[in-house]
Amino acid sequence: MDLHLSGKTAVVTGASKGIGFAITKALVDAGVHVVAGSRTPGKGLPALEETGQASFVPVDLSHAGAAEELVAVAAERGGIDILVNNVGGSKVRAGGLAGITDDQWQATWELNVMAAVRSVRAALPQIERRGRGSIVIIGSINAYLANPESYDYCAAKAALASFSKALSKELAPKDIRVNLVSPGAVLTEIWTDEGRLAAQYAAADGRTPGEVRAAIIENTPTGLFTTPEQVADLVLFLASDRAGNITGSDYRIDGGYVTTL
């Protein structure tokens, strides 16, 4: 199915690896020029830059002012058609509520909520310049699955879901659509690399990282982790005119892990 994305300009945050890189690559493959923001280029962005279809901008979007720097590069191309807010992250808080400091709460809020708020605020004039557009925000099923081992992350993602819904209502009359994609466990380095989430949960619960991953699969009706490419395919559809009357929606992509309505 042709999504008719060729020739458009997109901004993707957290673009250097995992879900963000998969989205960036899929957009480039579809003929979109991607302004890719992340702290480092990772392993894949340099090759995409060589195609002429991607522009890497080194930014830390947890800092105020970074979003404007990223958007300025897209503005040089005449505006923005697609904005994908992907940047975010979590850490296991084994000590529960009492073990989370104010600074940790604030850092989680800055990375998972304010990075998206600032990116949207900076990008909106450039999207309006195009006359219409699509914003896709990457959330998490943790917005709905409260977890005492990640109070701050769950609260931040719940706030991001509410922000996305409110934003969709404001921007719909301007022909700018806003949708949320809420993945479950996605098979990236976050779940496979030493010291990352699987290892953190293992250390907190007295299991091995392999046992943590096996438990996720056991509790997922499909018996599978989601892949970054599957998330990217959904994002591209929502970014396209094929989804022209879809806004304010939240798409879970979790293999059925969330069992409630």
C-alpha positions in Angstrom: 0.0 0.0 0.0 1.5 3.3 -1.1 1.2 5.8 1.9 2.1 8.7 -0.4 4.7 10.0 2.0 7.4 10.7 -0.6 8.7 14.3 -0.6 7.5 15.1 2.9 9.6 16.4 5.8 9.6 14.7 9.2 11.2 15.4 12.6 11.9 12.4 14.7 13.2 12.6 18.3 15.2 9.9 19.9 16.1 8.8 16.4 19.4 7.0 16.8 18.4 3.5 18.0 15.6 1.2 18.9 12.1 2.3 18.0 13.3 5.8 16.9 15.8 4.5 14.4 13.3 2.0 13.0 10.8 4.9 12.5 13.5 7.1 10.9 14.7 4.3 8.5 11.1 3.5 7.5 10.4 7.1 6.8 13.6 7.5 4.7 12.7 4.3 2.8 9.3 5.9 2.1 10.9 8.9 0.5 10.6 11.3 3.5 13.4 13.6 4.5 13.9 13.1 8.2 15.5 15.6 10.6 16.7 13.1 13.2 17.3 14.4 16.7 19.3 12.5 19.4 22.3 12.9 21.6 24.5 10.7 19.4 24.1 9.4 15.8 24.3 5.8 16.9 25.4 3.1 14.4 22.7 3.7 11.8 22.1 7.4 11.2 25.4 8.1 9.4 24.4 5.6 6.6 21.0 7.3 6.3 22.6 10.7 6.1 24.7 9.4 3.2 21.5 8.9 1.2 20.7 12.6 1.4 17.3 11.8 3.0 18.3 12.3 6.7 19.8 15.1 8.6 21.2 14.3 12.1 21.0 17.0 14.7 22.8 16.3 18.0 20.4 17.4 20.8 19.5 16.4 24.3 15.8 17.0 24.4 15.6 16.8 28.1 17.1 20.3 28.1 15.1 23.4 27.4 16.0 25.0 24.0 17.0 21.7 22.3 13.7 21.4 20.5 14.0 24.8 18.9 17.5 23.9 17.6 16.1 20.7 16.1 13.1 22.4 14.5 15.3 25.1 13.0 16.9 22.5 10.7 13.5 21.4 9.4 12.4 25.0 9.0 15.2 25.4 6.4 13.4 22.8 4.3 10.2 24.9 4.3 8.3 23.4 7.2 7.3 20.1 8.8 4.7 17.6 7.6 5.3 14.9 10.3 6.5 15.1 13.9 7.3 11.9 15.8 7.9 12.4 19.5 9.8 9.2 20.5 12.3 10.3 23.0 11.8 8.8 26.5 13.1 6.2 28.9 12.7 4.5 32.3 14.7 2.9 35.1 13.6 0.3 37.6 13.1 1.8 41.0 13.6 -1.2 43.3 13.3 0.9 46.4 9.7 1.8 45.7 8.3 5.3 46.3 10.6 6.1 49.2 13.6 5.4 47.1 12.8 7.9 44.3 14.3 11.3 44.8 12.8 14.6 43.7 15.6 14.9 41.2 14.8 11.5 39.7 11.1 12.4 39.5 12.0 15.7 37.7 14.5 14.0 35.3 11.8 11.4 34.3 9.3 14.2 33.8 11.7 16.3 31.7 12.6 13.3 29.4 9.2 11.7 29.0 6.8 14.7 29.1 8.5 18.0 28.7 10.6 16.8 25.7 7.4 16.1 23.9 5.7 19.3 25.0 8.7 21.4 23.9 9.0 19.6 20.6 5.4 20.1 19.7 5.5 23.8 20.8 8.5 24.4 18.7 7.3 22.5 15.7 3.7 23.8 15.5 4.5 27.0 13.5 6.4 24.9 11.0 3.5 22.4 10.7 1.0 25.2 10.3 3.2 26.6 7.6 2.5 23.5 5.6 -1.3 23.9 6.1 -1.8 20.4 7.6 0.2 17.7 9.3 0.4 14.7 11.6 1.9 14.3 15.1 2.6 10.9 16.4 3.6 10.5 20.0 5.2 7.3 21.4 3.8 6.5 24.8 3.7 3.2 26.7 1.3 0.7 28.0 2.7 1.7 31.4 0.4 4.6 31.2 -2.3 2.1 32.1 -0.3 -0.5 34.0 0.7 1.2 37.3 3.9 -0.4 38.6 5.5 0.4 42.0 8.9 -0.4 40.5 8.5 2.5 38.1 6.2 5.1 39.7 7.8 8.0 37.9 7.8 6.5 34.5 4.2 5.3 34.7 3.0 8.7 35.9 4.9 10.5 33.2 3.4 8.2 30.4 -0.1 8.7 31.8 0.4 12.4 31.6 1.7 12.1 28.1 -1.4 10.2 27.1 -3.6 13.0 28.5 -1.5 15.7 26.8 -1.9 13.9 23.4 -5.6 13.7 23.7 -6.0 17.3 24.7 -3.6 18.4 21.9 -5.7 16.4 19.3 -8.8 18.4 20.3 -7.0 21.8 19.9 -5.4 21.0 16.6 -8.1 19.1 14.7 -9.7 22.3 13.3 -6.3 23.2 11.8 -6.2 19.8 10.0 -3.3 18.6 12.2 -3.9 15.1 13.6 -2.4 13.8 16.8 -2.2 10.2 17.8 -0.5 8.1 20.5 1.2 4.8 19.9 1.6 2.8 23.2 4.0 -0.1 22.8 4.5 -2.9 25.3 7.8 -4.6 25.5 9.7 -4.0 22.3 12.7 -6.2 21.5 15.5 -3.5 21.5 18.7 -3.1 23.4 16.6 -1.8 26.3 15.6 -5.4 27.0 18.6 -7.2 25.7 21.7 -5.2 26.7 23.6 -5.8 30.0 22.5 -3.4 32.7 19.3 -2.3 31.0 15.7 -3.0 32.0 15.8 -6.8 32.0 18.9 -6.8 34.1 17.5 -4.1 36.4 14.3 -6.1 37.0 16.3 -9.2 37.5 18.4 -7.6 40.2 15.4 -6.2 41.9 13.5 -9.5 41.9 16.2 -12.1 42.2 15.8 -13.5 38.7 18.1 -13.6 35.6 17.5 -11.3 32.7 16.5 -14.3 30.6 13.8 -15.2 33.2 12.5 -11.6 33.1 12.2 -11.8 29.3 10.6 -15.3 29.4 8.0 -14.0 31.9 7.0 -11.2 29.6 6.5 -13.7 26.7 4.6 -16.0 29.0 2.2 -13.2 29.9 1.8 -12.0 26.3 -1.1 -13.7 24.5 0.8 -13.8 21.2 3.9 -15.1 22.9 6.0 -12.5 21.2 7.9 -9.3 21.8 6.9 -6.5 19.5 9.6 -5.5 17.0 10.7 -1.9 16.4 9.8 -2.3 12.7 6.2 -3.2 13.7 5.9 0.0 15.7 7.4 1.9 12.8 4.9 0.5 10.3 2.0 1.7 12.6 3.6 5.2 13.0 4.0 5.6 9.2 0.3 4.7 8.6 -0.8 7.2 11.2 1.5 9.8 9.7 0.0 9.3 6.2 -3.1 10.6 4.6 -4.5 7.0 4.6 -5.2 7.8 8.3 -6.7 11.2 7.4 -9.7 11.0 9.7 -7.9 9.4 12.7 -7.0 11.7 15.5 -7.0 11.6 19.3 -6.6 7.8 19.2 -4.3 5.6 21.3 -2.9 2.5 19.6 -1.6 -0.2 21.9 0.9 -2.5 20.2 1.7 -5.1 22.9 0.7 -8.6 21.7 -2.4 -8.4 23.9 -0.4 -7.8 27.2 -2.9 -5.3 28.5 -6.0 -7.4 29.1 -8.4 -4.6 30.1 -10.6 -2.6 27.8 
